[in-house]
Amino acid sequence: EVQLQASGGGLVQAGGSLRLSCEASEFSFHDYAIGWFRQAPGKEREGVSCIASSDGSINYADNVKGRFAISIDTAKNTVYLQMNSLKPEDTAVYYCVAPCYFRGNYKVNPSYWGQGTLVTVSS
């Protein structure tokens, strides 16, 4: 059974950095794109970043582009989200998901979800 275990969230001041990790079990990065969605309090979930190792494609939401970076360590079966220059608007629960796809207002409904890790950015 596919399991996604997210970790790395916490409390950080604006301008700081965090790195989220997602350990994927019973999962092949070649079968599905994987990445991160997030949901802020009282708001709809939104796609953050996806990566597909099958073709190397990566995408980011416009409001995180240039600040966040997604990567995969295949040896560790782990996907990372490096978050720099964090803003209070980034405060949300971050979910590791697969498959991962979004563009504009469209987003796929992932089949697999991690438990979520809370990121809180203070001003």
C-alpha positions as CSV (number, residue, x, y, z in Angstrom):
1,E,0.0,0.0,0.0
2,V,1.3,3.4,-0.9
3,Q,2.2,5.5,2.1
4,L,3.4,9.1,2.1
5,Q,4.9,10.5,5.3
6,A,5.4,14.2,5.4
7,S,7.6,16.0,7.9
8,G,9.6,19.1,8.4
9,G,7.0,21.7,9.2
10,G,7.3,24.1,12.0
11,L,7.3,27.8,13.1
12,V,9.5,30.2,11.3
13,Q,9.8,33.9,10.9
14,A,9.1,35.7,7.7
15,G,12.1,35.5,5.4
16,G,13.3,32.2,6.9
17,S,13.5,28.8,5.4
18,L,12.2,25.3,5.9
19,R,12.7,22.0,4.1
20,L,9.8,19.6,4.0
21,S,10.4,15.9,3.4
22,C,8.0,13.2,2.1
23,E,9.0,9.6,2.5
24,A,7.2,7.5,-0.1
25,S,6.7,3.8,0.6
26,E,5.5,1.2,-2.0
27,F,5.6,3.9,-4.6
28,S,7.4,4.3,-7.9
29,F,8.3,7.8,-8.9
30,H,8.2,6.6,-12.5
31,D,4.5,5.9,-12.3
32,Y,3.1,9.1,-10.9
33,A,4.1,12.6,-10.5
34,I,4.5,13.5,-6.8
35,G,4.5,16.8,-5.0
36,W,2.9,19.1,-2.6
37,F,-0.5,20.7,-2.0
38,R,-1.3,23.0,0.8
39,Q,-4.4,24.3,2.6
40,A,-4.5,27.5,4.6
41,P,-7.1,28.0,7.3
42,G,-10.5,28.8,5.8
43,K,-9.2,28.5,2.3
44,E,-9.4,26.0,-0.6
45,R,-6.5,23.7,-1.1
46,E,-4.0,24.7,-3.7
47,G,-1.2,23.1,-5.7
48,V,2.3,24.1,-4.7
49,S,4.7,22.1,-6.7
50,C,4.9,18.8,-8.6
51,I,7.7,16.7,-10.0
52,A,7.6,13.8,-12.5
53,S,10.7,11.8,-12.6
54,S,9.5,10.0,-15.7
55,D,10.1,13.0,-17.9
56,G,11.8,15.4,-15.5
57,S,9.0,17.9,-15.6
58,I,8.5,20.3,-12.6
59,N,5.9,23.0,-12.0
60,Y,5.4,25.5,-9.3
61,A,2.5,27.7,-8.3
62,D,3.1,31.3,-9.4
63,N,3.1,32.6,-5.9
64,V,6.0,30.3,-4.8
65,K,8.1,30.3,-8.0
66,G,11.6,31.4,-7.3
67,R,11.3,30.8,-3.6
68,F,10.5,27.1,-3.4
69,A,12.4,24.2,-5.0
70,I,11.3,20.6,-5.3
71,S,13.6,17.6,-5.6
72,I,13.7,13.8,-5.4
73,D,16.3,11.5,-3.8
74,T,15.4,8.2,-5.5
75,A,17.8,6.3,-3.3
76,K,15.9,7.4,-0.2
77,N,12.5,7.3,-1.8
78,T,12.0,10.9,-0.6
79,V,10.8,14.1,-2.2
80,Y,11.7,17.4,-0.7
81,L,10.4,20.9,-0.8
82,Q,12.9,23.6,0.0
83,M,11.1,26.7,1.0
84,N,13.0,30.0,1.2
85,S,12.0,33.6,1.7
86,L,8.9,32.4,3.5
87,K,5.9,34.7,3.9
88,P,3.0,34.7,6.3
89,E,0.8,33.9,3.3
90,D,2.7,30.5,3.1
91,T,1.1,29.5,6.4
92,A,-0.8,26.3,5.7
93,V,-0.9,22.6,6.2
94,Y,1.3,21.0,3.5
95,Y,0.4,17.7,2.1
96,C,2.5,15.3,0.1
97,V,0.3,14.0,-2.7
98,A,0.3,11.6,-5.7
99,P,-0.5,11.9,-8.5
100,C,0.3,15.6,-8.5
101,Y,-0.9,17.9,-11.2
102,F,-2.3,21.4,-11.3
103,R,-2.4,24.3,-13.7
104,G,-4.3,27.5,-13.2
105,N,-7.5,26.8,-11.3
106,Y,-7.5,23.1,-12.2
107,K,-6.0,20.5,-9.9
108,V,-6.1,16.8,-9.9
109,N,-7.7,15.0,-7.0
110,P,-4.7,13.0,-5.7
111,S,-5.2,9.3,-4.9
112,Y,-2.6,9.4,-2.1
113,W,-2.1,11.9,0.6
114,G,0.4,12.3,3.4
115,Q,-0.9,13.2,6.8
116,G,0.2,16.8,6.4
117,T,2.7,18.9,8.2
118,L,1.9,22.4,9.5
119,V,4.0,25.4,8.4
120,T,3.5,28.6,10.3
121,V,5.2,31.8,9.2
122,S,5.1,34.7,11.6
123,S,5.7,38.3,10.8
